[in-house]
Amino acid sequence: MPTLHHHTRGQGRRRPWAHRFLFAFPAETAHSLAITALRTAQSTPARRLLENRYRAGAGTALIQKDLLGQTFSNPVGLAAGFDKDGLVIPGMAALGFGWLEIGAVTPRPQKGNPRPRLFRYPEAESLENAMGFNNRGAEALRRRLERFHPAAAPLMVNLGKNRDTPNARALDDYLLLIETLGDRCDGFVLNVSSPNTPGLRDLQRVGVVRDLVGATRAATSRPLLIKLSPDLEAAAARDVASESVAAGADGIVIANTTTDYRLLPVARRVGGLSGRVLRERSAQLLASLAGDLFGRTVLVSVGGIASATDAYARLRAGASLVQLYSALVFEGPGLAARIRDGLEELLARDGFDSLEAAIGVDVETGARSR
């Protein structure tokens, strides 16, 4: 399947032809080709081949988890941004993901920022995106979800406001999205942290978050999470997260892309960075929030996860679920299945009889009791 660019790190091997083919194109064009290939595969007998190769044994009882009213066959999720319009839900589920997050979706369709707006940095195994919530809008997504929901894995939708919606009216956009999509997914993630919509991150202020989460919580019985920026100072992130939980959020997604270009000096400085450059910061922010919130809410870790070892460390640090996207570009379509299988090996190695037993074991005992 000529899709997500298999890459073997540090071994000097020649990349497969599909990887070389896609890397010959600009990043966004390569992404579109990958989506097209997956759409074709999921509607033909090739989907069964994918399932047999990657989803077979999507997760044994060792790594299954009941959470947010759903059963997750494994904790490895697809992060928002890869499938903005819900085009390849069956295809991505067939690759072994335990859950999926699509979007961001906005009420009205929008083109996003001018191209080029997506860039690869292979040496750093990182991406820079300035996409700007390009998507086909809520009505188009609803029609698609009427075909795909319920999906083969729990399905969350990432919610964003339209670029021309002022922050004072942002709640209207989020409420309209929930009304439009509320019976066609398994939960929502409020995106108040993308750096590519001007002013969006201002919605992370404590008082604003309280009102935003409270109103959206009242509008849906579905699980409701909020996604925070990695560029918040740790104390501010803890305050925002705690306020969100107090207002009714079911969980915190940590974290979105970063605009701290010190992490990648060669970046074009036009969008958010993701991938390996974000690994340490995302892990540190998870540890900081877990000290206050582990056991009180669901923590989801995303940012720089590219292996079972990465995922296992985040779970031990207090995350109940993990997500990835950028690593797919460099590691290939089998990554989710490899991480899933690797987690089973790591849990067995360390003597855990369930995923639940391992989650949070590295959170400081004193912090856990608070």
N, C-alpha and C positions, 0 to 999 in steps of 0.2 A: 504494500500500500504506500504510494508515494506521498507520505504526509510528514510527520512532525520531526524530521531531521534527526535521525539517530546519530549520536556522537559518543565516542569512547574517550573519556578524559585521560590525558596524561600518558597514553600508550603509543602515540604516534602512528596509529593505524590509519589507513586510507578510508575515508568516509564512504559509505555505500552510495551507489549511483543516485538514489532518490534524494539523499541528503545533498550531494553536490549539485543536483539539478535544481532543487529549491533554493539553495544558497546562491545560485546564479541570479536570482530575481531579487528586487527590493523586498524588504521584510513584509510589508503589507500585502504585496502581490503573492508572495509565498504563502502567507497565512490564508488568503482567499483560495489558493489552489488546494491547500490542505482541507479547508472546509468543503470545497467542491468534491474532493475525493471521498471524504467521509459521508457526505450526503448521498453520493452514488453507492457507496458500500452498504449503507444502512437500508437501502431500498432494494437490494439485490441479494442473491444467495451469499454474497461476500460477507454480509453481516454475520451469518452463522459461522463462517470461518473465523472472523474476528472473535466472536464469543467463545469458540472452541479453543482459540489460542490464548486469549487474555482473560476472559471472564470465567472460564471453567474453574470452579472452586473459588468464586468471588470472595470467599471468606469463610473460614471454618468458625465453629463456635468460639474458638479462642479469641478471635478479634472482632466478633460481632458486638454491637452495642445498641441498646435501646435508649433513645434520647429524643427529646423534643417531639414525642408522640410518634416516632418513626423507628424502624429497625434498620440500622446501618450495617451492611454486610462487612464493611471494613471502614476505618476512619479516614481514608484517603479521598479527598474531594477535589473536584475541578474548580479552580478559582474563577471568579467573575472576570470578564474581559475576553476570554477565548471565544465563547459562543454568545455574542451579544443578543442575537435574535432567536435563540432557541432552534437553530437550524439542524443541529446534529446531536440532539439529546439521546436518541437510541444508539448512535455511533459511539459517543463518548462513554455511555454506560457499558457498551460492549467491550471497551478497552480495560475494564476492570475497576473503574472508579466506584467507590462506595457511596458517593453522593455527588450532586452536581449543583453548581451555582451559575445561572445564566444572567445575561445583562452586562452592564447596566442598561435598563430600559427607562425611557422618559415618556411622559404622556403623549407628546406629539413627536412625529419623526424629526430627526435632525441629522445633518450631514457631518457634523463634527468639525474639527479644525482642518485647515488646508493641508494637503500632502506636500512633501513626505512628512509623516508623523509617527512612524514606528521604525526603530533602528535596533540592529543587533550588534553586540560586542562579544564576539565568540571567545576572545582571549579571557574575558572576564565572566563568561557564561551569564550575561546579563542583557536586559532589554531596556530601552528608553521609549516611552510612548507618550504622545501628546494627542491621543485620539479625540478626546472631547465628547464622549458619550454619543458617538455615531451609532444610530440604530433606527429601526423602522417603525418605532412607536408602539404604544400599548395595545391598540386594537389589532395590529398585525400579529403581535405576540400572543394575544388571547386566542386568535384563530388557530395559530400553530399549536398552542397548548391543548386545544380541544382535541387534537389528534394524538398528542404525546403524553398527556397526563391521564391517569397515573403512569409514571415512568418506571423503568426497571430499577431505579435507585432514587432515594429521596431528592426532591427537586426544590431548590431555593431560587428566588428571583431577587436580583440586586436592583434597587430602586434609586433613580437619580432625578433631579429636577432639570427642566429644559434650561438651556443657556440664557434665554431671554426672560426667564421668570425671576423677578427680583427675590432676594432672600426673604423679604417680608411676606411673600406669597408662596414660599417653598412648600409649606405644609399643604397647600391646596394641591400641588403636584403629587406629593406622596399619598395623600388621601385618595386622589383620583386613580392612581396606580393600584392601590389596594382594592378599591371598589371594582376596577376593571378585571383584575387578575386573581382576586382572592379565592375563588373556588377552583382555580386551575393550577395550583402549586401547593407545595408543602410548607412554605414559610417565606419570609422576607428578610432582606438585609438592607437597612437604610444606609445609603452611601452619602456621607457628609464629609468625605475626606479625599476625594480625587483632586489632584492639583491642576487638572486640565479644564475645569469649569471655573471661570473667575468668581472669586468670593465664596465658593462652596465651603471651603474649610472654616469660614467664619461661623458656620452652623454648629461647629464643635464647642462653642462657648457653653459653659455650664448651664446658665439660665435658658439659653435657646434649646439645648438638648433636652432639658427637662420637659419643656412644653411640646417639643416635636415628638419625643418618644411617648409622652402621655397621651397625646391626641391620636397618634397612629395605633397605640396599644388599644385604645377604646374602639378603634374602627375594625379590628380583626381579632379573631380567636386563634389565628395561625401563629406559629412561632415567629418572633420578631427579634432580629439581631441588629446591631449597629456596628459599622466598620470605621475604625479610627485610623488616623495618620501616624506613621512612624516618626514624624517630625515634631510631634508634641513632646515637650519635656516630660519626664517620667511622672513627676508630681501632678502636672496638668492632666496627663492621660489617666492617672488613677482617679482624679476628681471627676473627669468627664464620664469615665466608665462607671464609677459608683453612682453618679447621678442618673445615668441611663438605666442602671439596674433598679434603682429606687423608683424610677418613673414607670417601670414595667417591662423593660427589655429582658428578653430571655437569654441573651448572650452577647458577647463582644468578639468581633473579628479583628485580629491583630496581625498584620496591619496592611494598609494600602501602600502605594508606591511612594518613594521619597524624592524630594528635590534637593537633598544635600549632595551637591555635585562634588564635594570633597571625596566622596566614596568612589567616584569614577571621573578623574580629571579630564579624560578624553571625551566625556559626554558632550552632546551638542547643546545641552542646557535649555531644552525646549519642552521637556515633559518629565514624567515621573520615572524613576529607575526601579527596576525589579530584578530578581534573580540573585546570583551569588553575592553581589555587592550589598544586598539588603539582609543577608543571612544573620550576621552578628547582631545588628540593631533590632531586628524582629525578635530574635531569641531573648535579648536583654529586656525588651519591652514586655514580652510575655512573662518573664520571671518577675518583673516589677509588679505587673497587674495581678499575677497569681498570688503574690504575697498578701494582697487585700481581698481578692475575689474568689480564689479557689474554694470550691465547695458551696459558694453562694450563687454562682451563675455558670453558664456554659462558656468556655473560652475556646476560640478557634484560632489556630496559628497558621499564618501564611507569610511567605517571604523567604526566599532562598532555600526552600526545601527541595533537595535533588536526590535523596537516597533514603533507604530505610533507616540508616543511622541518624540522619537529620530528623526524620519524622519521629523516631523513637525518643530522641532527646526532648522534642517539644511535648510529647505525651507525658513523659516523666516529669516535665517541668510544669504540668498543670493543664495542658490543652486536652480537651476531650476529642477534638477533631482537628485535622490538618488539611491544608489545601496547597495546590501547586498549579502553575501555568508556565512560567518562563522556562523551567527546566525541561518541559516537553520539547521545546524548540531545539535543545542541545542534546537531549537524551533519548528522544524517540517515543513512539506510541506505546511501547511496552512498559513505560516507566511506572505507571500506577500499579500494574500487576507485579512488577519487581519489588516495589516498596511494600505492597501488601504481603507478598510472600516472605520478604525479608523481616517484616515485623513479626510474623509468626515465629520465625527462627529466633529472633532476639528475645521474644517473650519466653519461649521454651528454654532458651539458654540460661535465662536469669531466674527460671523456676516459677514464673507467674502462670496461674491457671486460667487467667482471663485478662483481657485488655483492661477492664475496669481496675484490676488489682495493681496495674502498673501506672495508671494515670495519677500524676501528682506525687509520686513517691519522692521526688527531689525537691518538692516545695518544703521550705523550712518548717519544722514542726511548730514553732512559735507562731509563724505567720498563719499556718493552717487553723490554729485554734482561735484566731481573732474573729 
